[in-house]
Amino acid sequence: MDAKLSYNIPTETIIPLSTTPTKFGFGATEELGYELQRLGLKRVVLISDPNLVETGLPEKIEKILSGEGIDVVQYFEVGVEPTDISFKKAIGFLEGKKIDGLVAVGGGSVIDTAKAMNLYSTYPADLLDYINPPIGKGKPVPGPLKPLIALPTTAGTGSEATTVIVLDLLDLHVKTGISHFYIRPALAIIDPLNTLSMPPMVTASCGMDVLTHAIESYTAVPFNTRPKPESPAQRPPYIGSNLIADLWSYKAIELGGKYLRRAALSPCDLDARYHMMAASTFAGIGFGNAGVHVPHALGYPIAGMVKNYYPPDYNAAEPMVPHGISVSVTAPACFRFTAPALSARHLDAAEALGFDIRGIPLKEAGDCLAQALIDLMKDIGFPNGIGSLGYDESDIPGLVDGAWKQQRLLTISPKKPSQKDLAEIFRQSLVNW
């Protein structure tokens, strides 16, 4: 590149990579007290959910913290999938309480709830103020938040590594989010032993979330084709695929392709649990920088418009589509659609999943990646398309309307979809095989 032009080029040139400081490995939970002491925290709220309370893990963590002289306030009422109602309840719980940090023990729902509690208790506002447009006002977070330490108990969402909060707006029947650099946790304690209580469908759903994150990140629009922001403050958290994020995303695809079947079918396979936790962490770093696109945009209305689906192993009191299912059940059709824009990368992703690509021409990259995902879904007992979740042809217009609102994600797609394209993807996804 001509040096004299380097300051005037109209497209992005900068790759900003920041991620959560992390401790990873068997037994990492035992070092939580030390880490809170290092951060100078004296009184924290411990956030978890009723299902995890039954496993005894939150109690164990509270003893670790109490042993270090740290006062603990309990909030164990997080639901399976966060909503505007559950967020308001959790945020209200902190009103008038003096804490200097938060500890989240659970899956993405718990960690996202903790992020919301941290944000809205530090900078009180109407819930829609920080939610991404066009659904919310998209106001920037005014400043740094309190330290949030995340201990994920699922190998899936990657919420411990991201700048994103996801929730359902019940009246609007749509899933949406909040994005800002300050939302990212201050520390992640990633202990594969904490995932042993995950039943098969939870493992499968979370594992498919890992793979969808990673493949979307790897196949995202290249960062250097996007407009250069007017200032660093205006650079979005999701910048598109790039040299650095690719390393994390590709490795996450490899690990998921190799170990997800084992983790879902043999819950006590420690080696599989270890590597799926690594895959989740790597995917979180990758998509937390590059972003996700069409499958996640379509996943939000699939979760938000649920009618009568009760997922196995989730102990759900009301109908719900878990996040990992909602974002991956359309993935085969989504990648058939996006493949022509970045064919080689889609073929790379299929190979990373373990699919034999010898002799496959680039024009068949989308079909190849779709088949690799379908083969995996069959093996882990995954739902067969959105039809198995209770949707039919008559629901497609509403699903398209909900997905179209996710422009923040759709702009990351390497091939920009129209509403007609989204309808066809939903139609193809009624049954995957």
N, C-alpha and C positions, 0 to 999 in steps of 0.2 A: 504494500500500500504506500502511495506517495505520502511522505510525512507532512507536506504542506497542506494536504487535504484532511488529515486525521482529525482536526478539531471542528470540521464543518460537515461531516457526513451525517445524513439524516436518520440513519438506523442505529440501533443499540450496539455498543461495543464493550460494555462493562458486564462482568459476571460477579454479582455480589453473593458470596456464600457465607451464610451464618447458620449455625445449628445449635441445638441444645448440648451443653456439656453433659457427658454421659459416662456412667459406670455400667459395664456390661459383664455378666458372668454368673455362674452358679454361686449363690450365697451373697450376692451384692446387697441384698436387703439389709444384712447385718451391719452394713456401714452407713445406714441412713442417719443414725444419731450423730455420728462423727461429722457427716456432711452438714447437718443443720447447725451443729456447734460452730463449724467453720464459717457458715454464713451469718452467724450471730443471731440466730432465731431463738427466741425464748418462749413464745406462745403461738401455737399454730392451730388451724382448724384442719382436722383429719376428715377427708371426704371419701365416702365409699357407697356401696349399695347393699340392700338386704341380702341378696344371694351370696355375696362375698363375705358378709358378716357370718353366715352359717359355716363357712369354711374355716373361720378362726383367724384368717390373715390380718384383718384390721386390728383385732385384739393383740396379735403378736407385734404388730408395728407400734401400737400404742405403748406396749411394754418397753420396746426398744427406746422410744422417745422419752418415756418417763424415767428410764434408767439413766438418761443423760441430763435429767433435770429440766426437761422441756414440758411446759404445760400444754395439754391437748384439749381442744374443744371438738366434740364429735358431730359430724353431719353424715348420717348413713341412709338418707332417704332418696338417693338418686334413682330414677327410673331406668328402664331398659333403653329407651331412646329419648333424648332430651326434647322438650317442647317449650314454647313460650311460657306456659303455665308452670312447668317444673322449674324453669330458670327463675321466674319471679319468686317462687317459693324459696329456692335456695339463696337467692340474693337477699331476700327479706330476712333470712335466718341470721345473716351477719350484721344486720342493723344494730348499732349500739354496742357491738362486741369489739374489743380491742385485741387485734392479732397482728403479728408482724410477718406471717407467712402462711402458706397453704401446702398441704400434702394430699395428693390425689392418688388413691389406690383403686385401680379398676381398669376397665376398658375405655374406649373412646368416649362413651357417654359420661363416665365419671370425670375423666380429664377435661372434657369440654365444659362440663358443669362447673368444675373448679376454675377454669379460665374465665367463665362468665361471672362467677362470684368475685373473682379477683378484679376484673375490669369494672363492674358496676358498683362494687363497694368502694373502690378507689376513686372513681370518677362517676358519681351517680348521674343517671340520665334515663330518659324514656327508652324502653327496650329497642325500639326501631331506630334510634339515633345512630347507633354504630353498625347496624345491619347493612349489608351491601345493597347498593341500588340495583335495579329500580324498585325493589321491595321496600328497602329501608332508605335512610338518609345518607348512609355511608360517611358519617363524620369521622375524622381521624381520632385515634386515641390520644388524649392530651399529653401524656407523659409516661414515664416508667411505672410499672406495677410492682406489687409486693412479690418477693420470691415465691415461686410455685415449684414444688418438687413433685415430679410425676413418677409413679411406679406402675407401669402397665401390667395388666394381668391377662391380656390377650395379645396374640401375635397378629396384628391386623391394622388398626386404624392409623398408627404412626402419629397420633395426636401429641405424643410427648415430644415430637421433633418439629411440630409445625406452628405456624402463626395463625391458625384458623380455628374458629368455633363453629360448629354445625348444630342446627336446631330445626324442629318442626314448628311452623306457625299453624296452629290447629284450625283457626277460622278460615284461613286462606288455602288450606290443604296443600301446602307446599313446604319443602325443606329448603333452607337457605343458610346463610352464614355471615360471619364477621371475620375480617382479615386485617391484621396489622402486626408489624414487627414486635411491638411491645407485648403481644399476647403470648409469645413463645415461652414455655417453661424455663426456669432458671437452671434446672438440673433434672436429668432422667436417671433413675435407678432401674436398670433393666436386668431382671433376674429370671431366667427361664423356668426356675422352679415354681414361680408364681403363676405359670400357665397350666399346671398339671390338673387343675380342677375344670378346665374347659371341656365340655362334652363334644361329641363328634360334629354336630351341625354348627355349633359355635366356632369350633376349630376350622371347619370348612368355609364358613362365611367370612371369618376374619382372614383366613389364608387367601381367599379369592380377592378380598379387598387389597391385600398386599400386592398381588400380581397385577390387578387392574391399575392401582396407583403407579406401579413401576412401568408398566407398558405404556400407559398414557403419558407419563413423564418422558420416556424414551422416544415416543413418537410425537411429542408436542411440536408445535411450530418452532423452528430454530430461532433462538433469541436474537440473532443478528439480522433477522428480517423484520423485526418489530420496530416501531418508531422510537427514537431516542427521547427520553423524558426531558422536559425543559429544565428540571433540576433533580438532584438525587432523591429529594424528599418525595417526588412524584413517581418514582420507579415502583411498579407493583411488586408484591411478594412473589407472584408467579411470573417468571420472565421468559419461559420457553426452554426447549431442550438446549443443552450446552455441554461443552467439554467436561466440566466438573460433575454436573448432575448425572450425566450419562454413565459415569463409572459406578455410582451407587445404584442407579436404576437397573442397569444390566445385570449386576451381581445379584440384586434382589430377585430378578426374574429367574436366573439360574438356580438359586437356592430354593425358591418356591416350586419350580418345576421338578426339582429332585426330592424335596422333603415333604411337600404338603400332603401327598397321598399317605405317607407313613404317619404323619402327625394326626391326620383325621381318622385313620383306621386303627392305629395303635396308640392310644392316648398316653401310655406310660413310656413311650419311646423317647428317652431323654435326649438322644442325639438329634432326633427330628425336631423336638421342642426347641433345642438350643439353636439349630440352624434356621427354624422358622422365626424365632425371635430376632435373630440377626437379620433375616430378610425383611422383617417389618421395620427394623431400625434403618436399614439401608434405603428401603423404599421411602420412608418418611423424610430422610435427608434429600433424596432425589426429587420427590414431588413437591416437597416444601420449598424447593428452589425453582424447579422447572414448571411445575403445575400439572393439573389434570384437565381433561377436556370432555369429549362427548359422553362417554359412559357415566361420568359423575353428574353431568348436567341432566341426563335422562334419569339417573337414579333418584334425584331429589323428588320429582313428582311421583315416581313409583312408590316411594316410602310415604309421601304426604297424602296420597289419595287412596291408601289401603282401605279395603272394604271388609274382608272376612278371613284374611290369612293369619293363621297362628303357626309360627315356625316351630319345628321340633327343637327340643332341648332348651328353649329360651324361657320357659315358665312365664309366658306373657299373660297378663290379666286381660288385655284388650288386643284386638287385631293389630298386627304390625309387620312390616317388612324390615328385617335387620339391614343396617347400612351396607354390610358386605355383600348381601344378596342383591339389594336394590341397585348397586353401582356396577355389578358384574354380570347380571342376567342378560343385559343387552350387549355385552362386550363383543361377542362374536360378530354380530351385525354391525356394530359401530366400527370395528377394525376393518371389516370388508369395505365400509364406506371411506375410511380415511387412508387406506393403504395406497391408492394411486398417487397420493401426494408425496409419500415417503416410503416407497416400496421396499427398498433395501433394509430400512430399519424395521419394518414389519416382519420381513423374512428373518432378520437377526433375532427378533423377539421369539419367533416360533422355534428357531434353533436353540435359543437359550432355555426354552421350556422342555427341550429334549426331543423335539420333532425332527424327523429325518428330512432335511431340505435338499438332499442331493438330487439334482436334475430338475428342481422346481424353478420355473421361469419367474422373473420378477412380477409379471402381470398376474400371477396366481398367489402373490404374497398375502393378500387379505384372506383368501380362502384357506390358505395354509395356516395362518395364525388362528383364524376362527376354529379350524378343526382341532388344533392343538389344545385350545381352551375347552372345546366341547368334550374331547376325550378325557380331560382332567375332571371336568364337572361330572361326567358320568361315573367316573371311578370313585368320587367322594360323596356320591348321593345327593348332588345339588338339584335344586328345582329346575324343571325343564321349561324355561321360558316364562314370560310374564303371564301366560295363560294359567300356569300352575299357581300363580299368586292371586288369582281371582279376576284378572283383567280379560276383556275381550275386545273385539273390533270397535264396539261403541264407545269404549273408554279412550281411544287413541286421540281424538281432538283435545280432550282435557289434559292428557299426558303431554301432548305437544305444547299446549299453552304453558304448562308449568315448566317444561324444559326450556322453552324459548326465553323465559325470564332469567335464565342462568347465563347471561351474556358474558359475565366475568370468566366463566369456564369455556364457553363456546369460542371465544376469541383465541384460546390456546390451541384449538384444533388446527392441524396442518391443512385441512380441507374444510372450508367454511360451509356449514350446512344451512339449507333453507328450512322453513317449516315443513315443506313437502318432503325434504330429505329425512327430517326427524320422524315424520309419520311413517315413512317406509321402513325406517330402522325399527320402530315399535312394531310394525306389522310383521317384519321378518322375525322378531323376537317373541312373538306369541308362543311359538314352539321352536326350540333350538335343535332338536334332533328327532 
